[in-house]
Amino acid sequence: MEAFLSEFGNLLLRWLHVIAAIAWIGESIYFVMLDNSLRPPRNPIQSKAGVSGEMWAVHGGGFYHNQKYLVSPPDLPEDLHWSFWKAYSTWLSGFALFAIMYLLKPTFYLVNPSSPWAWAATMSGVQASALAVAFLVAGWVVYDQLCRRISPNMKHDGRLSLAVGIMMVLVSWLSMQMFQGRAAFLLTGAVMATAMSANVFFWIIPGQRRMVKAMKAGVAPNPLDGKRGKQRSVHNTYFTLPVVLLMLSNHYSFTYTSPYAWQIMSLFIFSGALIRQYFVLRHSGKNQLGYPVAGVILLAIAAWLMAPTTTPSSTPVPVVDSGKDTETSVLGIVTARCVQCHSEKPTLGGFAAAPAGVHLESLGDIQRHADQIKQTVASRYMPLGNMTSMTDAERAAIAAWDGS
């Protein structure tokens, strides 16, 4: 019952997280589009009143007239629309999901026994959970310090973008050294998602509140508040597509089990940013197709790196007989090492149902999932944390099996 309640809570939290993320990212993309689509007001009276740009739109059977003021409007209403709860609820629900899925089962999902670093390979579950949380905090601190030190007055944002890009490559590499592949992809995306939410919490909203307070007091707002908020908002819009891609990709084992996993993560990040840049410019009336083309090229390189190799392995494998003997051997290995989780009623604690709905209780089940089994066993992603002590000889036997 405890495992069932955990998975049901996972389902509800995932639902909330996806809805909140759709609302937040959708609103963020809309405001970037709005800001880049503004045109000088046609009415000179509006220009004198402080309107710097306007956009007319039609949607849902009605017409909308959006205006942007660079200075305080003549009448600042009390019922201003603020955009922050979508960001906070997305991060909070995401972290709760991460806690249920990973922090409460660190031995399964976080500890990387194959890490080249001995201390990482031998971490306890508690240590792995603490390191994962520290990884998110450190990611925000480093990113924030880069912003503060490289472009505090928004005069060197190009250099800052380069520095943040380098930082994300390092984050990708570090995460793959310290954690299991699936967790590494999620944590790399979570570092960016944490920076996005923290940008809203620590910079964008406080700056806007100070601006509103100054306007109501009849004092000129500090222009740096607006510029800093704009800087962090721009970063957030370029983070959106990479974050979504990384969060989705950790559901596909061919991404995080690849020997080039950290390079694939880096390619995903830069590809998403390039494709987002195209749409940002498109809103301004610029159709620069080089950006999406470059993004697709990076995705193609990632696909090439992820593709299963057809080159025969030089690693010696045990000679196994064909036919029934091979089937019996593989069935015995899977029964001994995999069925504890991948069955109709898992016997391993913490699982109310088979992961990903994959059952491996019969030869037919095993044959249907042959490609998945061979890939995840060869990459050592499965069994999780090698909790069932699958041997190298057993892995080699599965690698030598033709799947039939």
C-alpha positions in Angstrom: 0.0 0.0 0.0 2.9 2.4 0.8 4.4 1.9 -2.6 1.0 2.4 -4.3 0.4 5.7 -2.4 3.9 6.9 -3.4 3.2 6.2 -7.0 -0.3 7.8 -6.9 1.2 10.9 -5.3 3.8 10.8 -8.1 1.0 10.8 -10.7 -0.8 13.8 -9.1 2.4 15.8 -8.6 3.5 15.1 -12.2 0.1 16.3 -13.4 0.4 19.5 -11.4 4.0 20.0 -12.5 3.2 19.7 -16.2 0.2 22.0 -15.9 2.2 24.6 -14.0 5.1 24.3 -16.4 2.8 24.8 -19.4 1.2 27.9 -17.9 4.6 29.4 -16.9 6.5 28.7 -20.1 3.5 29.6 -22.2 3.2 33.0 -20.4 6.9 33.6 -20.6 7.0 32.9 -24.4 4.0 35.1 -24.8 5.5 38.1 -23.1 8.8 37.7 -25.1 6.7 37.7 -28.2 4.8 40.7 -27.0 7.9 42.6 -26.1 9.5 41.9 -29.5 6.4 42.6 -31.5 5.8 46.1 -30.1 5.7 49.0 -32.6 5.9 52.7 -31.9 2.4 54.1 -31.1 0.6 55.7 -34.0 -1.1 58.3 -31.8 1.4 61.0 -30.7 -0.7 61.7 -27.6 0.1 58.2 -26.4 3.9 58.7 -27.0 3.7 61.9 -24.9 1.9 59.9 -22.2 4.9 57.5 -22.0 3.8 54.7 -24.2 6.9 53.2 -25.9 5.3 50.5 -27.9 1.9 48.9 -28.8 0.6 45.8 -30.4 -2.9 45.0 -31.8 -4.0 41.4 -31.8 -7.1 39.3 -32.4 -7.8 36.2 -30.5 -10.9 34.2 -29.4 -13.3 36.5 -31.1 -12.0 39.7 -29.6 -9.5 42.4 -30.3 -6.7 43.3 -27.9 -4.6 46.5 -27.7 -1.4 46.0 -25.7 0.7 49.0 -24.6 4.1 49.2 -22.9 5.2 52.1 -20.7 8.9 52.7 -20.0 7.9 55.2 -17.3 5.0 55.4 -14.9 1.6 55.4 -16.6 -0.7 58.3 -15.8 -2.8 56.0 -13.6 -1.2 52.9 -12.0 -4.0 50.5 -11.0 -4.0 48.6 -7.8 -5.0 45.3 -9.5 -1.7 44.8 -11.5 -1.3 41.4 -13.0 1.9 39.8 -11.5 3.6 36.8 -13.0 5.3 34.7 -10.4 3.1 31.9 -8.9 3.3 29.9 -12.1 7.1 29.9 -11.8 7.1 29.0 -8.1 4.5 26.2 -8.4 6.4 24.7 -11.3 9.6 24.5 -9.3 8.0 23.4 -6.0 6.0 20.6 -7.7 9.1 19.6 -9.7 11.2 19.4 -6.6 8.6 17.4 -4.8 8.5 15.0 -7.7 12.3 14.8 -7.6 12.2 14.1 -3.9 9.7 11.2 -4.3 11.4 9.7 -7.3 15.0 10.2 -6.5 15.8 11.5 -3.1 13.7 8.8 -1.4 15.3 6.1 -3.5 18.8 7.3 -4.0 20.4 3.9 -4.1 18.3 3.0 -7.1 18.3 6.2 -9.0 21.2 8.4 -7.9 24.2 6.4 -6.9 26.4 5.6 -9.9 28.4 2.4 -9.2 30.2 2.9 -12.6 31.4 6.4 -11.8 35.1 6.8 -12.6 35.4 8.6 -9.2 35.6 6.0 -6.4 34.0 8.3 -3.9 31.0 8.8 -6.1 30.7 5.1 -6.9 30.6 4.2 -3.2 28.3 6.9 -1.9 25.6 5.9 0.5 22.0 6.8 -0.4 22.0 9.7 2.1 25.2 11.1 0.7 23.9 10.9 -2.8 20.6 12.7 -1.9 22.6 15.4 -0.1 24.9 15.8 -3.1 22.0 16.1 -5.5 20.4 18.9 -3.5 23.8 20.6 -3.1 24.3 20.3 -6.9 21.1 22.3 -7.5 22.1 25.0 -5.0 25.6 25.2 -6.3 24.3 25.6 -9.9 22.2 28.6 -8.9 25.0 30.2 -6.9 27.6 29.9 -9.7 25.1 31.1 -12.3 24.1 34.1 -10.1 27.7 35.0 -9.5 28.5 34.9 -13.2 25.6 37.4 -13.8 26.8 39.7 -10.9 30.4 39.7 -11.8 30.5 39.6 -15.7 27.6 41.9 -16.5 26.3 43.6 -13.4 25.2 46.7 -15.4 24.0 44.6 -18.4 26.9 46.0 -20.6 28.6 42.6 -21.2 25.6 40.3 -21.7 27.3 38.6 -24.7 30.3 37.6 -22.5 27.9 36.5 -19.9 26.0 34.2 -22.3 29.2 32.6 -23.3 30.1 32.0 -19.7 26.7 30.5 -18.9 27.1 28.2 -21.9 30.4 27.0 -20.7 29.0 26.5 -17.2 26.2 24.3 -18.6 28.7 22.1 -20.4 30.6 21.6 -17.1 27.3 20.9 -15.3 26.5 18.2 -17.9 29.9 16.6 -17.5 29.9 16.8 -13.7 26.4 15.3 -13.4 27.4 12.3 -15.5 30.5 11.7 -13.4 28.6 11.8 -10.1 25.1 10.4 -10.8 23.4 7.7 -12.8 22.6 8.8 -16.3 18.9 9.3 -16.0 19.4 11.4 -12.8 22.2 13.3 -14.5 19.9 14.4 -17.3 17.2 15.4 -14.9 19.6 17.3 -12.6 21.2 19.2 -15.5 17.7 20.3 -16.6 16.9 21.1 -12.9 19.9 23.3 -12.5 18.5 25.5 -15.3 15.0 25.3 -14.0 16.2 26.3 -10.6 18.0 29.3 -12.0 14.8 30.3 -13.9 12.6 30.2 -10.8 15.3 31.8 -8.6 15.6 34.6 -11.2 12.0 35.3 -10.7 12.1 35.0 -6.9 15.3 36.9 -6.2 15.6 39.4 -9.1 12.6 39.9 -11.4 9.8 40.2 -8.9 11.7 42.2 -6.2 12.9 44.6 -8.9 9.4 45.1 -10.2 8.1 45.6 -6.6 10.6 48.4 -6.0 9.7 50.0 -9.3 6.0 50.0 -8.5 6.7 51.3 -5.0 8.8 54.2 -6.4 6.1 55.0 -9.0 3.4 55.2 -6.3 5.6 57.4 -4.2 6.2 59.7 -7.2 9.9 58.9 -7.3 11.8 57.9 -10.4 12.5 54.1 -10.4 16.0 52.8 -10.5 16.5 51.9 -14.2 18.8 49.0 -13.1 15.9 47.2 -11.6 14.2 47.1 -15.1 17.4 46.2 -16.9 18.3 43.4 -14.4 14.8 42.0 -14.6 15.1 42.0 -18.4 18.5 40.3 -18.4 17.2 37.5 -16.2 14.0 37.2 -18.2 16.0 36.8 -21.4 18.1 34.1 -19.8 14.9 32.3 -18.8 13.5 32.3 -22.3 16.7 30.7 -23.7 16.6 28.1 -20.9 13.0 27.0 -21.7 13.5 24.7 -24.7 16.7 23.0 -23.3 15.0 22.3 -20.0 11.9 20.7 -21.6 14.1 18.6 -23.9 16.3 17.4 -21.0 13.2 16.6 -18.8 11.7 14.6 -21.7 14.9 12.9 -22.8 15.5 11.3 -19.4 12.5 9.0 -20.2 14.4 7.6 -23.2 17.3 5.3 -22.2 19.2 5.7 -25.4 20.1 9.3 -24.3 21.5 8.7 -20.9 23.0 5.3 -21.4 25.2 6.5 -24.3 28.9 6.7 -23.7 28.6 10.2 -25.0 25.8 11.2 -22.6 27.3 14.5 -21.4 28.1 15.6 -24.9 24.6 14.8 -25.9 23.2 16.9 -23.0 25.4 19.8 -24.2 24.2 19.4 -27.8 20.6 19.4 -26.5 21.1 22.6 -24.5 22.7 24.6 -27.4 20.3 23.2 -29.9 17.3 24.4 -27.9 18.8 27.8 -27.3 19.5 28.3 -31.0 16.0 27.2 -32.0 14.6 29.6 -29.4 16.7 32.4 -30.7 15.1 32.0 -34.1 11.6 32.6 -32.7 12.8 35.5 -30.5 14.1 37.2 -33.7 11.1 36.1 -35.7 8.9 38.1 -33.3 10.9 41.2 -34.3 10.3 40.6 -38.0 13.7 38.9 -38.7 13.6 35.5 -40.4 17.1 34.2 -39.8 16.8 30.5 -40.7 20.5 29.9 -39.9 19.6 29.5 -36.2 17.1 26.6 -36.5 19.3 25.0 -39.2 22.2 25.1 -36.8 20.0 23.7 -34.0 18.8 20.8 -36.2 22.5 20.0 -37.1 23.3 19.8 -33.4 20.3 17.4 -32.9 21.5 15.3 -35.9 25.0 15.1 -34.3 23.3 14.0 -31.0 21.3 11.4 -32.9 24.5 10.1 -34.5 26.2 9.8 -31.1 23.1 8.1 -29.5 22.6 5.6 -32.4 23.4 2.0 -31.5 26.7 0.8 -32.9 26.8 -1.9 -35.5 30.5 -2.5 -35.1 31.2 -5.9 -33.5 32.5 -5.6 -30.0 36.1 -6.6 -29.3 35.2 -7.7 -25.8 35.2 -11.5 -25.6 31.8 -13.0 -24.8 31.0 -16.5 -23.6 30.1 -19.0 -26.2 26.4 -19.9 -25.8 24.5 -22.6 -27.6 21.8 -21.6 -30.0 18.1 -22.4 -29.6 16.6 -23.5 -26.3 19.8 -23.4 -24.3 20.3 -19.7 -25.1 16.7 -19.0 -24.2 16.9 -20.9 -21.0 20.2 -19.1 -20.1 18.8 -15.6 -20.7 15.4 -16.5 -19.0 17.4 -17.7 -15.9 19.5 -14.5 -15.8 16.4 -12.2 -16.2 14.5 -14.2 -13.6 17.3 -14.0 -11.1 18.2 -10.3 -11.7 15.3 -8.4 -13.1 11.9 -9.9 -12.2 12.1 -8.5 -8.7 11.0 -5.2 -10.2 9.7 -6.1 -13.7 6.8 -8.3 -12.7 3.0 -7.9 -12.2 3.6 -7.8 -8.5 7.1 -6.5 -7.8 8.8 -8.0 -4.7 11.4 -5.4 -4.3 10.4 -2.7 -1.9 9.4 0.7 -3.2 7.7 -0.5 -6.4 4.0 -0.8 -6.7 4.1 -1.7 -10.4 6.8 -2.7 -12.9 8.9 0.3 -14.0 7.7 1.7 -17.3 5.1 -1.1 -17.4 7.8 -3.6 -18.6 7.1 -7.2 -17.4 9.8 -9.8 -17.9 8.1 -12.9 -16.3 8.0 -15.1 -19.4 10.2 -15.8 -22.4 7.7 -14.0 -24.6 7.9 -10.9 -22.4 11.7 -11.0 -22.6 11.7 -11.4 -26.4 9.3 -8.5 -26.9 11.7 -6.2 -24.9 14.9 -7.8 -26.2 16.4 -4.6 -27.7 15.7 -2.6 -24.5 17.1 -5.4 -22.3 20.3 -5.6 -24.3 20.8 -1.9 -24.4 20.2 -1.1 -20.7 22.1 -4.2 -19.5 25.1 -3.4 -21.7 25.2 0.2 -20.5 24.9 -1.0 -16.9 21.9 1.2 -16.3 20.0 -1.9 -15.4 19.7 -3.4 -12.9 19.4 -0.1 -11.0 22.5 0.4 -8.9 23.1 -3.3 -9.7 21.0 -4.1 -6.6 20.6 -7.7 -7.8 24.3 -8.2 -8.4 24.3 -9.1 -12.1 27.7 -10.4 -13.0 29.9 -9.4 -16.0 29.5 -12.9 -17.4 25.7 -12.6 -17.3 25.9 -9.2 -19.0 28.1 -10.7 -21.7 25.7 -13.6 -22.2 22.8 -11.2 -22.8 25.0 -9.2 -25.2 25.7 -12.4 -27.1 22.0 -13.3 -27.3 20.3 -12.6 -30.6 17.0 -11.6 -29.0 15.0 -14.5 -30.5 
